[in-house]
């Protein structure tokens, strides 16, 4: 997986794996200052992407739970806009 992969196309699990690799390399000190700055920037983007994915999953679960409490199930789950 390329580190410049488009975030929108990335699964939560792939983003977490890339984030863990970045953190490991920063912890080991295996990168130059410029690389560390770039890694920090990419890591921040990955963290935001993961948070968005988690929020979407939470909203889907809450939709299912609300439907269950009303005695019906949703016909389909839709994506929620996150800002």
C-alpha positions as CSV (number, residue, x, y, z in Angstrom):
1,X,0.0,0.0,0.0
2,X,1.3,3.4,-0.9
3,X,1.5,6.0,1.8
4,X,-0.1,8.6,-0.6
5,X,-3.1,6.4,-1.2
6,X,-6.3,8.5,-1.4
7,X,-7.9,8.5,2.1
8,X,-11.5,8.3,0.7
9,X,-10.6,4.9,-0.9
10,X,-9.0,3.6,2.3
11,X,-10.6,1.2,4.7
12,X,-10.5,1.9,8.4
13,X,-8.2,-1.1,8.9
14,X,-5.8,0.0,6.1
15,X,-5.6,3.5,7.6
16,X,-4.9,2.1,11.0
17,X,-2.1,-0.1,9.7
18,X,-0.5,2.8,7.9
19,X,-0.8,5.0,11.0
20,X,0.8,2.3,13.2
21,X,3.7,2.0,10.8
22,X,4.2,5.8,10.9
23,X,4.1,5.9,14.7
24,X,6.6,3.0,14.9
25,X,9.0,4.7,12.5
26,X,8.8,7.9,14.4
27,X,9.2,6.1,17.8
28,X,12.4,4.4,16.5
29,X,13.8,7.6,15.2
30,X,14.3,6.1,11.7
31,X,13.4,9.2,9.9
32,X,14.9,12.6,9.1
33,X,13.3,15.8,10.4
34,X,11.6,16.5,7.0
35,X,10.3,12.9,6.9
36,X,9.1,13.2,10.5
37,X,7.1,16.4,9.6
38,X,5.6,14.7,6.5
39,X,4.8,11.6,8.7
40,X,3.1,13.7,11.3
41,X,1.0,15.5,8.6
42,X,0.0,12.1,7.1
43,X,-0.7,10.7,10.5
44,X,-3.0,13.6,11.3
45,X,-4.9,12.9,8.1
46,X,-5.1,9.2,8.8
47,X,-6.3,9.9,12.4
48,X,-9.1,12.2,11.1
49,X,-10.1,9.6,8.5
50,X,-10.3,6.8,11.1
51,X,-12.4,9.1,13.4
52,X,-14.7,9.8,10.5
53,X,-15.1,6.1,9.8
54,X,-15.8,5.4,13.5
55,X,-18.4,8.1,13.6
56,X,-20.1,6.7,10.5
57,X,-20.2,3.3,12.1
58,X,-21.6,4.7,15.3
59,X,-24.3,6.5,13.5
60,X,-25.3,3.3,11.6
61,X,-25.4,1.3,14.9
62,X,-27.5,4.0,16.5
63,X,-29.9,3.9,13.5
64,X,-30.3,0.2,13.8
65,X,-30.8,0.4,17.6
66,X,-33.4,3.2,17.1
67,X,-35.2,1.1,14.5
68,X,-35.2,-1.9,16.7
69,X,-36.7,0.1,19.6
70,X,-39.5,1.2,17.2
71,X,-40.1,-2.4,16.1
72,X,-38.9,-1.9,12.5
73,X,-35.7,-2.3,10.6
74,X,-34.3,0.2,8.2
75,X,-34.6,-0.7,4.5
76,X,-31.1,0.6,3.9
77,X,-28.4,2.4,5.8
78,X,-27.2,5.6,4.3
79,X,-23.9,7.4,4.8
80,X,-24.0,10.4,7.2
81,X,-22.3,13.6,6.2
82,X,-19.4,14.4,8.6
83,X,-17.8,17.8,8.8
